[in-house]
Amino acid sequence: MYVEAVKRRLLLLVPALLLAAHARTLPPHTSRPLSPQTIPALPGQVQPVAPGTRPAPSIPTLTLTPPVPQVDRVEVLGNGFIEVAHAVLLVTPAEQGGVRSLAAQVTRRMFAARPGLAEVDLSVYDRGSYAGFGGPLPLMTASVPRGRLNDFLNWTATGAFYERVWVNAGNLPAYRAPDRIREVGPTLQPSPTPGSPVAQNRASIRITTAQVVGGLHGGLLYRGKRGTAPVAALTFDDAPHPLYEPLLLDLLRRSGVRATFFVIGRNAQAYPYFVRDMVAGGHEVGNHTYHHVRLPPLPLADAFQEMRLASETIRALTGQPVRYFRPPGGEYTPETLRAAESLGLTTVFWTDDPGDFTNPGDATLESRLKRGLRPGGIVLLHDNAPEMLDVLRGFLRVARQEDVRLTTVGGLQK
């Protein structure tokens, strides 16, 4: 009775988006940007920095002595249990033939310089086109847990099989620069096609129904159904990142919590072993487009391609169908929603965005997470936000104390 009454009232309501605005932006490129001829211009590509965004906390670095000329930087982070280091190496075309021996040398020296490291990760880029983590993909990546060092060194010397390495074969989709996204909450954008007011109104009604009633409605999921068990979904956008992913997966394993990772297809392509680690840990892998671009400004065929490529990449890595999709910035149109449904994807939003990518400070972020925790909720975090890693352990403990079980998006619907 209650649900039917709500649905009848929705026909008279002007749909309103109910979620508070917390914003984030992808980290700016940190080195030589590509030329305009190399990076295609896209509508809506550069977004404003969210109001209140603070500089990201500085990440500790490791210095190798004597220095290795090809090492751009080595960053080190911990999660309270283990420490991981990630090295960015930049090589010229003339040096690319010696990448394996260089990787072996750098890995040995990193472990020697910091004996407590649990893992060393490497990303080797072409020096001339390097444009930071969001730029063209690396030439090679590797993940080397301390216990697998000999296996990795054997690969560098003989080419023997080592599953935690990726070599760019050069047959990837054309590079598209990622957008800097300002998250303003789930947002239905006007349809770019003529004659669509009816579709727009129907989509608005579906949004409000999904927000008020909860559960899955017309391919949309904003929250769990009202009156469900004390369960909330824990989700991470923008995965995988080579410095944060092993720390995050280790922390979730120790806490016995499973989550949903909305991965960027190009990141999954370059760091496939972390996507396989997610599945091995019982986590769920969702679609966050292939290049992390806002869909509404794109031609529908391009938007469809962004979703399709990401799903195909994930399925090839995991052997599992992809069920869930989260559009960058929460922005979509009726057409992109239908395109997602045609790919078998449920579009997932959130009830709780504490703004970890705006770097509000650990105390503020922790307070927001606690305040937003509720049964049926969907928590939005980012796998590459330093402050997320700082406060997650405490948040997982609070959830246990409040008797709210954190799980995957799929687990929320059971």
Number of C-alpha atoms within 10 A of each C-alpha: 6 7 11 10 9 14 17 10 11 18 15 9 11 11 16 12 15 12 17 14 14 20 23 24 19 18 14 11 14 12 14 13 15 16 9 8 7 13 16 12 12 15 12 15 15 14 14 11 17 19 11 12 17 13 10 15 11 8 10 11 14 15 14 16 8 6 10 15 9 17 17 15 15 20 17 18 19 19 18 11 10 15 18 24 26 25 25 19 27 23 22 13 9 7 13 15 11 11 17 19 14 19 23 18 14 21 26 13 15 21 17 12 14 16 10 12 19 19 23 26 24 23 22 26 25 19 18 13 19 23 20 18 20 20 21 20 24 24 20 21 25 25 26 22 18 16 10 13 18 13 17 27 21 14 18 20 12 10 11 12 12 17 13 19 19 19 13 13 8 9 6 10 10 10 14 19 20 20 21 22 24 22 23 18 21 24 19 18 14 15 18 15 10 6 9 14 12 9 15 18 15 14 20 22 21 19 24 23 24 21 25 17 19 20 20 20 17 18 18 24 25 26 28 28 20 13 9 15 14 15 24 28 29 24 27 20 21 24 26 29 20 25 24 23 20 25 23 18 20 15 20 17 14 10 13 13 18 24 25 24 28 26 29 29 29 26 23 22 21 23 26 24 20 22 24 18 15 21 18 11 17 15 23 24 30 30 33 25 28 27 24 27 26 25 25 22 19 17 13 17 10 12 22 21 15 23 27 20 18 27 30 17 20 27 14 13 17 18 12 14 15 21 20 27 28 25 26 25 23 20 22 23 21 21 21 23 22 17 19 24 18 12 16 16 23 24 26 24 26 23 24 24 25 26 25 29 28 22 21 18 16 17 11 13 24 21 13 16 24 17 11 15 22 21 22 25 26 29 24 21 24 23 26 23 20 19 22 24 23 18 19 20 17 13 18 20 12 16 18 12 10 12 13 20 20 27 21 22 29 13 16 24 17 9
